[in-house]
Amino acid sequence: MLVEIKIQRFSGAVSGALFAISALLAGAFVPSSLAAQTGEPIKIGYSMALTGGLAPNGKSALLAQKIWEEDVNARGGLLGRPVKLVYYDDQTNPATVPGIYTKLLDIDRVDLIIGGYGTNLLESAMPIAMQRKKVFIGLIGTAVNSTFNYVNYFSMIPTGPYPKPSYTKGFLDLALRQNPKPKTVAIVAADAGHGLYTAEGARENVKAAGLIVVYDRRYPSATTDLVPVVRAIAETNPDLVIVCSYPPDSIGMVRAVNEVGFRPKMIGGAMVGLQSTAIKARLGPLLNGWTNYDIWLPVPKMQIAGVDEMIKKYQLRASVEGVDALGYYMAPWSYAQLQVLQQAVVATQSLDDAKLGDYIRANTFKTVIGDVRFANGEFAQSRVLQVQFRNVKTNDLAQFKDISTQVVVAPTEYESGKLIYPYEKALASNP
């Protein structure tokens, strides 16, 4: 089986038949770490958004997961067996997800499952994971377990014990430190998963801050022309605007604000998509002044052991595989998602989901995004960043490798610069 795997990996260099014969005749030269792997591979199954609205991030995640697979197999696999990722495109469509996980478990007979990417997609998989009593580590989903309360769900996202308000808490904390202090706020959200949850959290934060809500509405999540929405918000003249959106409507929102010429004192907060290199390049200078959440950037205090090496491997292959060129948003987290599972398997010397779940609940994991410890399935502490775009001059994606265009303004322990306030001043500061 191992020889067959290697044939697939190198089939472009030599013919399968010749390579197989050579490998069999030259068994003495097989590296010891590979020779130690015997038997059927350990199969890890999941769905991933490879087409549809979340595909840019889903494809980025998949490349990092493939790198993890290669790294683990190069070191001898798990439990003396190679690992094999088995995945299917969920098309960013929650309706496809239950069928995918049923196939993975009943037909592909995978040993373990993990979650795909995104709130709605993870929510659709949860009933199957619960029914089959499988450990389920989700990837960047907001408050997925808030309605399920499943003991063996673990969330790879740094939103901490209070995931819904975590996206916008840093945004509002920053705003409240400004002079003069803002008084009014608008909340606008996509009518789906992440949009609804983060808007709910924003309301909690706004209430605690004592701000006056002058606009609080949703729009259908498929909406991309948001000019009418922005005009309606502008009529209420809010100091702050909190946007809770998905990638297609995040693009629409940035463009609409520019088209309308809307200038609140601060805008952004909980927008998915502005972390994607392709989307950043697409919007270019229109991003200047926006302040929005992120979860990893290569600022000095986030350069954890192993992450630089992994990012370099990712970036060398990204252009060839047609995925996010930098990988800052998805790659560290999707690699770490599998590191948690890997370390639990090694520590327990088992693929038993009950044992794995018990271990993950009780222990701290060393990963490329730092130490990870779970409390009730979420990160024990929030690490959500707020990042302000500035000095973006063109649509060239190379400028986003230089993090001076994306300044971490909160929290203090990861800060790489100070917020420019108000938004109009941030715009004026850019060439």
Secondary structure, DSSP 8 states (H G I E B T S, - for coil): -HHHHHHHHHTTTS-HHHHHHHHHHTGGGS-HHHHT--SS-EEEEEEE--SSTTHHHHHHHHHHHHHHHHHHHHTT-BTTB-EEEEEEE-TT-GGGHHHHHHHHHHTS--SEE---BSHHHHHHHHHHHHHTT--EEEES-SSGGGTT--TTEEEESTTTT-HHHHHHHHHHHHHHTSSS---EEEEEEESSHHHHHHHHHHHHHHHHHT-EEEEEEEE-TT----HHHHHHHHHT--SEEEEEE-HHHHHHHHHHHHHHT---SEEEEEETTTT-HHHHHHHGGGGTT-EEEES----GGG--TTHHHHHHHHHHHHHHHTS-SS-TTTHHHHHHHHHHHHHHHHHHT---HHHHHHHHHH-EEEETTEEEEEETTEESS---EEEEE----SS-GGGGTSGGGEEEEESGGG--S----SHHHHHHT--
